[in-house]
Amino acid sequence: MEKAIFFEPGEGIALSARGSSMLFKAVAEATDGSFSLMERTLPVSNRRPQPHTHEGPEGFYVLEGQIEFVVGAQSRVGGEGFWALVPGGVAHTFGNAGESPARLLIIHAPAADAYFVELQALWSKAQPPTPEEERALMRRHGLEPVESESSS
């Protein structure tokens, strides 16, 4: 019989980058790479990930606060209980759209925790990474940066 994994509230594998904190509840090692699940806290006016695509789907469930999701040409703000599912291959980004910190659950399929471990290392240096360094990291982990219309 396989060993179950249990985490109490506040427990998990803690990481941080871009001013947000992440608490992984499931990682590739425990799921044979099929998915990862994190609880993420976004500060007010957080730095958003560059719009990007990846092979598998990514799901977002808002626990508290207001999160803006930009998925393809669509933009929606969702509060507590809001769910957004981004299909694989569709450009997306997200960020805190409210006046207080926001929390959400994020599931990646396949697992993406190795990317976030490296992202934390990149953001732990004396100087913030350059956009080029972040894009190179994304590509190493199967994320493809997409130029947004506002960044061109």
Buried (B, 14 or more C-beta within 10 A) or exposed (E): EEEEEEEEEEEBBEBBBBBBBBBBBBBBEBBEBEBBBBBBBBBBEBBBBBBBBBEBBBBBBBBBBBBBBBBEEEEEEBBEEBEBEBEEEBBBBBBBBBEEBBBBBBBBBBBBBBBBBBBBEBBEEEEEBEEEBBBEBBEEBBBBBBEEEEEE
